[in-house]
Amino acid sequence: MSDNLMAQKIAKNDGFIAALDQSGGSTPKALKLYGIEETAYKNEDEMFSLIHQMRSRIVKSPAFNGNKVIGAILFERTMDGDVDGKPTADYLWQDCDVVPFLKVDKGLMAEENGAQLMKPMDGLSDLLKRAKTKNVFGTKMRSVINAANETGIAANVAQQFEIGRQILDHGLVPIIEPEITISIADKAEAEDILLEQISKQLDSVPLGQQVMLKLSLPTKANIYRPLISDPRVMRVVALSGGYSRSEANSLLSLNVGMIASFSRALTEGLSAQQADADFDGALAETIDSIYSASKAA
């Protein structure tokens, strides 16, 4: 029953998906932006403990609830951790009314044909089974496009959908994220190719099932409207991709039907040194702005 309720919330409700899935490579930068320098921890365990404290503080804030935040993407260690003594995914769903997702990729391979595919995901099946037992609804996996190269983009999207079908087989909904780097000169051309390749790969989605798409905010507004209206797509969400929150919100508001799934733009302005009232106030303001941009879309 909870799967049906989660699916309905993600597919139909106003709101956005919080990306709380910074992994090993991006965690030091996320902590630094949060006001915690690398000198504050001695090893990886201490680093992940600090980022878990940050994430726990976010999800426990009164502003973080299912009225405006409909989903949250977790790093594996976050899924395995607790919030107030309760497994994180259960806390999100039962206490916040927020649908939990899990980041499953293991990072990026070297660039080839203007694209960085995902590294092999050893143990993926076991991870998906574990996520299912922990009441996770879906997954997210990221690859990168650095040029309008049809060969590279086709390989990128084909890999995403191949693994996406495996995820569907485990009863989870995959968020497919072939991110286009926002600074490349041929970004608009890359988006045209990406749209074509995703449209082709959607034919491989089993009848009656759906995937989600997480895409860079496009140069040409509403280019992804055909994907948003496709019955094989549950939702199309946008990543901030290096834009400031203000820029990302402005661009998002131009794209009808697209909602946010921001990471750095979500935590912008939050600090470990803030008193709880200041922290909660800043987060509430952030959530309101991202929600408004998502709803406007």
C-alpha positions as CSV (number, residue, x, y, z in Angstrom):
1,M,0.0,0.0,0.0
2,S,2.8,2.4,0.9
3,D,4.3,2.0,-2.6
4,N,1.0,3.1,-4.2
5,L,0.8,6.1,-1.9
6,M,4.4,7.0,-2.6
7,A,3.8,6.7,-6.4
8,Q,0.7,8.8,-6.2
9,K,2.6,11.5,-4.2
10,I,5.5,11.6,-6.6
11,A,3.4,11.5,-9.8
12,K,0.7,14.0,-8.8
13,N,1.6,16.3,-5.9
14,D,3.0,19.8,-6.1
15,G,6.5,20.1,-4.6
16,F,10.0,19.1,-5.3
17,I,12.6,16.4,-4.6
18,A,15.5,17.2,-2.2
19,A,18.8,15.8,-3.3
20,L,20.6,14.8,-0.1
21,D,22.9,12.3,-1.7
22,Q,26.4,13.9,-1.7
23,S,28.9,11.0,-1.8
24,G,32.6,10.6,-1.0
25,G,33.9,12.9,-3.7
26,S,31.4,15.8,-3.1
27,T,31.1,15.5,0.6
28,P,34.1,17.7,1.6
29,K,32.8,20.5,-0.6
30,A,29.3,20.2,0.8
31,L,30.6,20.3,4.3
32,K,32.8,23.3,3.6
33,L,29.8,25.2,2.2
34,Y,28.0,24.3,5.4
35,G,30.8,25.9,7.4
36,I,32.8,22.7,8.3
37,E,36.4,22.7,7.1
38,E,38.4,19.6,6.3
39,T,40.4,20.1,9.5
40,A,37.3,19.3,11.5
41,Y,37.5,15.5,10.7
42,K,40.4,13.1,10.6
43,N,39.0,10.3,8.4
44,E,36.2,9.2,6.1
45,D,34.0,7.9,9.0
46,E,34.2,11.2,10.8
47,M,33.4,13.1,7.5
48,F,30.3,10.9,6.8
49,S,29.2,11.3,10.4
50,L,29.3,15.1,10.0
51,I,27.4,15.1,6.7
52,H,24.8,12.8,8.3
53,Q,24.4,15.3,11.1
54,M,23.8,18.0,8.5
55,R,21.2,15.9,6.6
56,S,19.5,14.9,9.9
57,R,19.2,18.5,10.9
58,I,17.6,19.3,7.5
59,V,15.0,16.5,7.6
60,K,14.2,17.2,11.3
61,S,13.5,20.9,10.5
62,P,9.8,21.8,10.7
63,A,10.0,23.3,7.2
64,F,11.0,19.9,5.7
65,N,7.7,18.1,5.2
66,G,5.6,16.6,2.5
67,N,3.6,19.7,1.9
68,K,6.4,21.1,-0.3
69,V,9.1,18.4,-0.3
70,I,7.6,15.3,-1.9
71,G,10.8,13.2,-2.1
72,A,14.4,13.0,-0.9
73,I,17.4,11.3,-2.5
74,L,19.7,9.6,0.0
75,F,23.3,8.4,-0.1
76,E,23.8,4.7,0.8
77,R,25.3,5.5,4.2
78,T,22.4,7.9,4.9
79,M,19.9,5.1,4.1
80,D,21.8,2.8,6.5
81,G,21.8,5.4,9.2
82,D,19.1,6.6,11.6
83,V,17.3,9.8,12.4
84,D,16.2,10.0,16.0
85,G,16.7,6.2,16.3
86,K,14.5,5.4,13.3
87,P,15.9,4.2,9.9
88,T,16.3,7.2,7.7
89,A,13.8,6.1,4.9
90,D,11.2,5.3,7.5
91,Y,11.7,8.6,9.2
92,L,11.3,10.5,5.9
93,W,8.0,8.7,5.0
94,Q,6.4,8.2,8.4
95,D,7.5,11.4,10.1
96,C,7.9,13.9,7.2
97,D,5.5,12.4,4.5
98,V,8.5,12.5,2.1
99,V,9.2,9.7,-0.4
100,P,12.7,8.2,0.0
101,F,15.0,7.5,-3.0
102,L,18.6,6.0,-3.0
103,K,21.6,7.0,-5.1
104,V,23.0,3.8,-6.5
105,D,25.8,4.8,-9.0
106,K,29.5,4.4,-8.0
107,G,30.8,7.4,-9.8
108,L,32.0,8.2,-13.4
109,M,34.3,6.6,-15.9
110,A,36.8,8.6,-17.9
111,E,35.3,10.7,-20.7
112,E,34.8,9.1,-24.1
113,N,33.1,10.7,-27.1
114,G,32.2,13.7,-24.9
115,A,30.4,11.6,-22.3
116,Q,31.2,10.1,-18.9
117,L,29.3,6.8,-18.4
118,M,28.8,5.3,-14.9
119,K,31.4,3.0,-13.4
120,P,30.3,-0.7,-13.0
121,M,27.9,-1.2,-10.2
122,D,29.2,-4.3,-8.4
123,G,26.6,-5.6,-6.0
124,L,23.8,-3.6,-7.5
125,S,21.2,-6.4,-7.1
126,D,22.0,-6.8,-3.4
127,L,21.8,-3.1,-2.9
128,L,18.4,-2.9,-4.6
129,K,17.1,-5.8,-2.5
130,R,18.4,-4.0,0.7
131,A,16.8,-0.7,-0.4
132,K,13.5,-2.5,-0.9
133,T,13.5,-4.0,2.6
134,K,14.3,-0.5,4.0
135,N,11.1,0.9,2.3
136,V,12.9,2.9,-0.3
137,F,10.7,3.8,-3.3
138,G,13.2,4.5,-6.1
139,T,16.8,5.1,-7.1
140,K,18.9,7.7,-8.8
141,M,22.0,7.3,-10.9
142,R,24.1,10.1,-12.6
143,S,26.2,10.2,-15.7
144,V,27.5,13.2,-17.5
145,I,27.4,14.7,-21.0
146,N,30.2,17.2,-21.9
147,A,29.6,17.7,-25.7
148,A,26.9,17.4,-28.3
149,N,28.3,14.1,-29.5
150,E,25.6,11.7,-30.7
151,T,27.7,8.6,-30.2
152,G,28.6,9.6,-26.6
153,I,25.1,10.7,-25.7
154,A,23.5,7.5,-27.2
155,A,25.9,5.3,-25.2
156,N,25.2,7.4,-22.1
157,V,21.4,7.1,-22.3
158,A,21.5,3.4,-23.4
159,Q,23.5,2.6,-20.2
160,Q,21.1,4.5,-18.0
161,F,18.1,2.7,-19.4
162,E,19.8,-0.7,-19.3
163,I,20.4,-0.3,-15.6
164,G,17.0,1.3,-15.2
165,R,15.3,-1.8,-16.4
166,Q,17.2,-3.8,-13.8
167,I,16.0,-1.4,-11.1
168,L,12.4,-1.8,-12.3
169,D,12.7,-5.6,-12.1
170,H,13.4,-5.1,-8.4
171,G,10.2,-3.1,-7.8
172,L,11.9,0.3,-7.6
173,V,11.4,3.4,-9.8
174,P,14.7,4.6,-11.3
175,I,15.5,8.3,-11.7
176,I,17.6,8.4,-14.8
177,E,20.1,11.3,-14.7
178,P,22.2,12.0,-17.8
179,E,23.4,15.4,-16.7
180,I,24.5,17.9,-19.4
181,T,27.3,20.2,-18.1
182,I,25.8,23.7,-18.1
183,S,29.0,25.4,-19.2
184,I,29.6,23.7,-22.5
185,A,29.3,25.8,-25.7
186,D,27.1,23.3,-27.5
187,K,24.6,22.7,-24.6
188,A,21.5,23.4,-26.7
189,E,22.6,21.0,-29.4
190,A,23.4,18.4,-26.8
191,E,19.8,18.8,-25.4
192,D,18.4,18.1,-28.8
193,I,20.3,14.9,-29.1
194,L,19.5,13.9,-25.5
195,L,15.8,14.4,-26.1
196,E,16.0,12.2,-29.2
197,Q,17.9,9.4,-27.4
198,I,15.7,9.4,-24.4
199,S,12.6,9.2,-26.6
200,K,14.1,6.1,-28.3
201,Q,15.0,4.4,-25.1
202,L,11.6,4.9,-23.6
203,D,10.3,2.2,-26.0
204,S,12.3,-0.3,-23.8
205,V,10.4,0.5,-20.7
206,P,8.2,-2.5,-19.9
207,L,4.4,-2.1,-20.4
208,G,2.7,-0.6,-17.4
209,Q,5.9,0.6,-15.7
210,Q,7.4,4.1,-15.4
211,V,10.8,5.8,-15.0
212,M,11.7,9.3,-13.8
213,L,14.1,11.6,-15.5
214,K,16.5,14.1,-13.9
215,L,17.8,16.6,-16.4
216,S,19.8,19.8,-16.5
217,L,17.8,23.0,-16.8
218,P,17.5,23.4,-20.6
219,T,18.8,26.3,-22.7
220,K,15.5,26.3,-24.7
221,A,12.6,26.4,-22.2
222,N,10.1,23.5,-22.5
223,I,12.2,21.4,-24.8
224,Y,11.4,18.4,-22.6
225,R,7.6,18.8,-22.7
226,P,7.2,15.6,-24.8
227,L,8.9,13.7,-22.0
228,I,6.8,15.2,-19.3
229,S,3.6,14.2,-21.1
230,D,4.9,10.6,-21.9
231,P,2.9,8.0,-20.0
232,R,6.1,6.0,-19.4
233,V,7.6,8.9,-17.4
234,M,6.4,9.4,-13.9
235,R,8.0,12.8,-13.4
236,V,10.7,15.0,-14.9
237,V,12.9,16.8,-12.4
238,A,15.6,19.4,-12.8
239,L,19.1,19.5,-11.3
240,S,20.6,22.8,-10.4
241,G,23.9,21.9,-12.0
242,G,26.0,24.7,-10.7
243,Y,23.5,27.5,-11.0
244,S,22.8,29.6,-7.9
245,R,19.5,28.9,-6.3
246,S,18.1,32.2,-7.7
247,E,19.2,31.3,-11.2
248,A,18.0,27.8,-11.0
249,N,14.6,28.9,-9.7
250,S,14.2,31.4,-12.5
251,L,15.1,28.9,-15.2
252,L,12.9,26.2,-13.7
253,S,9.9,28.5,-13.6
254,L,10.0,28.7,-17.4
255,N,9.6,25.0,-17.9
256,V,6.0,23.9,-17.6
257,G,5.6,20.6,-15.7
258,M,9.2,20.3,-14.6
259,I,10.0,20.3,-10.8
260,A,13.2,20.8,-8.9
261,S,15.6,18.2,-7.5
262,F,18.3,20.5,-6.2
263,S,21.3,19.6,-4.1
264,R,23.8,22.5,-3.6
265,A,21.1,25.0,-4.3
266,L,19.0,23.5,-1.5
267,T,21.6,23.8,1.1
268,E,22.9,27.3,0.0
269,G,22.9,29.6,2.9
270,L,22.7,26.9,5.6
271,S,25.5,26.8,8.2
272,A,26.5,24.5,11.0
273,Q,27.1,27.7,13.1
274,Q,23.5,28.9,12.8
275,A,21.2,28.7,15.8
276,D,18.3,26.4,15.2
277,A,15.8,29.2,14.7
278,D,18.0,30.8,12.1
279,F,18.7,27.5,10.4
280,D,15.0,26.6,10.3
281,G,14.1,30.1,9.0
282,A,16.7,30.0,6.2
283,L,15.7,26.4,5.2
284,A,12.0,27.4,5.2
285,E,12.7,30.4,2.9
286,T,14.7,28.1,0.6
287,I,12.0,25.5,0.5
288,D,9.4,28.1,-0.2
289,S,11.3,29.5,-3.2
290,I,12.1,26.1,-4.7
291,Y,8.5,25.0,-4.2
292,S,7.2,28.2,-5.9
293,A,9.5,27.7,-8.9
294,S,8.4,24.1,-9.2
295,K,4.8,24.9,-8.9
296,A,5.1,27.7,-11.4
297,A,6.4,25.2,-13.8
